């Protein structure tokens, strides 16, 4: 799904500066769940996060939580 929004329009919807949108879209930013939710709300989309067991190939030896 593609939205025809400029960075400025997205910034206005989120109540942040266009510079902040550039930071988010750069991919260099570690986004919080709150930031992701704000973007989703501004775009009128839902976000689903799934937490699952890693595959055995990707599992660290002896890692426990």
C-alpha positions in Angstrom: 0.0 0.0 0.0 1.4 3.4 -1.0 0.2 6.7 0.4 0.6 9.9 -1.6 2.0 11.9 1.3 4.9 14.3 1.4 7.2 14.3 4.4 5.7 17.7 5.3 2.2 16.2 5.3 3.2 13.2 7.4 5.0 15.6 9.8 1.9 17.7 10.1 -0.3 14.6 10.8 2.2 13.5 13.5 2.8 16.9 15.0 6.5 16.7 14.4 9.0 18.5 12.1 9.8 17.3 8.6 13.3 16.8 9.8 12.1 14.3 12.3 10.3 12.4 9.5 13.6 12.3 7.6 15.3 10.8 10.6 12.6 8.1 10.9 12.6 7.3 7.2 16.4 7.2 7.0 16.5 3.7 8.5 19.4 4.7 10.8 17.0 5.4 13.7 16.2 2.8 16.4 12.4 3.5 16.6 10.4 3.0 19.8 7.1 1.3 19.7 5.6 4.7 20.5 7.2 6.1 17.3 6.0 3.2 15.2 2.5 3.6 16.6 2.5 7.4 15.8 3.5 6.7 12.2 0.9 4.0 11.9 -1.8 6.3 13.3 -0.8 9.1 10.9 -1.0 6.7 8.0 -4.3 5.2 9.3 -2.8 1.7 9.2 -2.5 -1.1 11.8 0.8 -2.5 13.1 1.1 -6.2 14.2 4.1 -7.4 16.1 4.8 -11.1 16.5 7.2 -12.5 19.0 8.1 -16.1 18.4 10.7 -18.7 19.1 13.7 -18.4 16.8 14.5 -21.2 14.4 17.0 -23.7 15.6 19.5 -22.5 13.1 19.4 -18.9 14.5 19.2 -19.9 18.1 22.3 -18.9 20.3 23.8 -21.8 22.2 22.8 -21.6 25.8 20.9 -18.3 25.6 18.1 -18.1 28.1 15.7 -15.5 29.2 
